[in-house]
Each structure stands twice: as structure tokens, then as C-alpha cells.
């Protein structure tokens, strides 16, 4: 996966997936996205998972293929460098219309970014009003 202003790599190791499980997540429609900030290089790493609840191997593979394609299309525009993203398939991901699946992924990515920005501003403390003499 390439083509963005930053590199996009795949998550493949279990400890990376487990670390993302502790991070903030957003469930929207047929997908859950977890986003975890890393402190190393400014690249985006992304992983995909589907449990046996989705169905047999054929259905799980189809779900992951659809999420990979959605990520390929949307991450360059909506991902933040220095973050790991994990896409988790929910029921209906294989039958959801393609445009609705893209909308689910885009909305979840935007909500994660907005929540992250809101927490950053809240951590900085309240803004002090200007002093007039």
C-alpha cells in the first residue's frame, strides 16, 4: 500500500494487534476501527481481522479483502502518520453495499481523528481569555 505522502505498511504480528486493542476505537456500520499512536517513524501501519462469527474461511477472507480495498482508497486521505489502525469486520461486512462500507470506514476514521484532536486540546487545558487593560 503506497501512494500517500507517508508510507503505509501492514500489521502482521499479534503483539501489534493486541496493542491496538487497548487503543480508542470507533464502531460504524459493518466495521470497527482501532487507532493507536506510536512514537517511532511517521508511517501508517494497518491490520485487518475477522472472527469466526463472520462465517467460514471464505466469508472471513472476503470480509478482509473488502476492508483492505476500503483502506487502500481511504487511508491516504484520512489516516494520521505515526498511527497503527486495525480494521475489525462486523456482521454484514460481506453483504453491505460497497458505497455504504466506504462511508462506514470514512466516518470511523474521521471520528477517531476528531476524538483524538479533542482529547489533545482538552489535555492542554482550558484556553484563557485575553486580558484587557
C-alpha positions as CSV (number, residue, x, y, z in Angstrom):
1,X,0.0,0.0,0.0
2,X,1.6,3.2,-1.1
3,X,0.7,6.5,-2.8
4,X,0.2,8.7,0.2
5,X,2.5,11.4,1.5
6,X,3.5,8.8,4.1
7,X,4.3,5.1,3.9
8,X,1.6,2.6,4.6
9,X,2.6,-0.8,5.9
10,X,0.7,-3.9,7.1
11,X,0.5,-5.1,10.7
12,X,1.2,-8.8,10.8
13,X,2.4,-9.7,14.4
14,X,0.0,-10.5,17.2
15,X,1.6,-8.1,19.8
16,X,0.8,-5.2,17.4
17,X,-2.8,-6.2,17.2
18,X,-3.0,-6.6,21.0
19,X,-1.5,-3.1,21.5
20,X,-4.2,-1.7,19.2
21,X,-6.9,-3.5,21.2
22,X,-6.1,-1.1,24.1
23,X,-6.4,2.0,21.9
24,X,-9.5,4.1,21.2
25,X,-11.9,2.5,18.7
26,X,-14.9,3.5,16.6
27,X,-17.7,1.1,15.5
28,X,-19.6,2.3,12.5
29,X,-21.9,0.0,10.5
30,X,-20.1,-3.1,9.4
31,X,-16.6,-2.2,10.7
32,X,-14.7,-1.3,13.8
33,X,-11.5,0.6,13.6
34,X,-8.9,0.9,16.4
35,X,-6.3,3.6,16.2
36,X,-3.1,3.6,18.3
37,X,-0.4,6.3,18.3
38,X,3.2,5.1,18.1
39,X,6.3,7.1,18.9
40,X,8.6,5.8,16.2
41,X,8.7,6.6,12.5
42,X,6.0,8.7,10.8
43,X,4.3,5.9,8.8
44,X,0.9,4.3,9.0
45,X,0.5,0.6,9.7
46,X,-2.7,-1.2,9.2
47,X,-4.1,-4.6,10.0
48,X,-7.3,-6.5,9.3
49,X,-9.1,-9.2,11.2
50,X,-12.3,-11.1,11.0
51,X,-13.5,-13.6,13.7
52,X,-15.3,-16.9,13.1
53,X,-18.5,-15.1,13.9
54,X,-18.4,-13.6,10.4
55,X,-18.5,-17.1,8.9
56,X,-16.3,-19.7,7.4
57,X,-12.9,-19.0,5.9
58,X,-14.4,-17.9,2.6
59,X,-16.5,-15.2,4.2
60,X,-13.7,-14.1,6.5
61,X,-11.3,-13.7,3.6
62,X,-13.9,-11.8,1.6
63,X,-14.5,-9.5,4.5
64,X,-10.8,-8.8,4.8
65,X,-10.4,-8.2,1.1
66,X,-13.2,-5.7,1.2
67,X,-11.7,-3.9,4.2
68,X,-8.3,-3.9,2.6
69,X,-9.6,-2.2,-0.5
70,X,-11.6,0.4,1.5
71,X,-8.4,1.1,3.5
72,X,-6.4,1.4,0.3
73,X,-8.8,4.0,-1.0
74,X,-9.4,6.0,2.2
75,X,-6.3,5.8,4.4
76,X,-4.1,8.1,2.2
77,X,-6.6,10.9,2.7
78,X,-7.8,10.2,6.3
79,X,-5.0,8.4,8.2
80,X,-2.6,10.2,10.5
81,X,1.1,9.4,10.2
82,X,2.6,7.7,13.2
83,X,-0.6,5.6,13.9
84,X,-1.5,1.9,13.7
85,X,-5.0,1.1,12.5
86,X,-6.8,-2.2,12.9
87,X,-9.9,-2.9,10.9
88,X,-12.3,-5.5,12.5
89,X,-15.1,-7.0,10.4
90,X,-18.6,-7.0,11.9
91,X,-21.6,-8.9,10.8
92,X,-22.8,-7.9,7.4
93,X,-19.5,-6.6,6.1
94,X,-19.6,-9.1,3.2
95,X,-23.1,-8.1,2.1
96,X,-23.1,-4.4,2.8
97,X,-23.3,-2.3,-0.3
98,X,-19.8,-1.0,-1.3
99,X,-20.6,2.7,-1.0
100,X,-22.1,2.2,2.4
101,X,-19.0,0.3,3.5
102,X,-16.8,3.1,2.3
103,X,-18.9,5.6,4.2
104,X,-18.6,3.5,7.3
105,X,-14.8,3.4,7.1
106,X,-14.5,7.1,6.3
107,X,-16.9,8.1,9.1
108,X,-15.0,6.0,11.6
109,X,-11.6,7.4,10.6
110,X,-12.9,10.9,10.8
111,X,-14.5,10.3,14.2
112,X,-11.2,8.8,15.6
113,X,-9.3,11.8,14.3
114,X,-11.8,14.3,15.8
115,X,-11.8,12.4,19.2
116,X,-8.0,12.4,19.2
117,X,-7.9,16.2,18.4
118,X,-10.5,16.9,21.1
119,X,-8.5,15.0,23.7
120,X,-5.3,16.8,22.7
121,X,-6.9,20.2,23.2
122,X,-8.5,19.1,26.5
123,X,-5.1,17.9,27.7
124,X,-3.7,21.3,27.0
125,X,-6.1,22.8,29.5
126,X,-8.8,25.4,29.0
127,X,-8.0,28.4,26.9
128,X,-7.5,31.6,29.0
129,X,-9.4,34.6,27.8
130,X,-7.3,37.5,26.7
131,X,-6.6,40.1,29.4
132,X,-7.7,43.7,28.6
133,X,-6.2,46.6,30.5
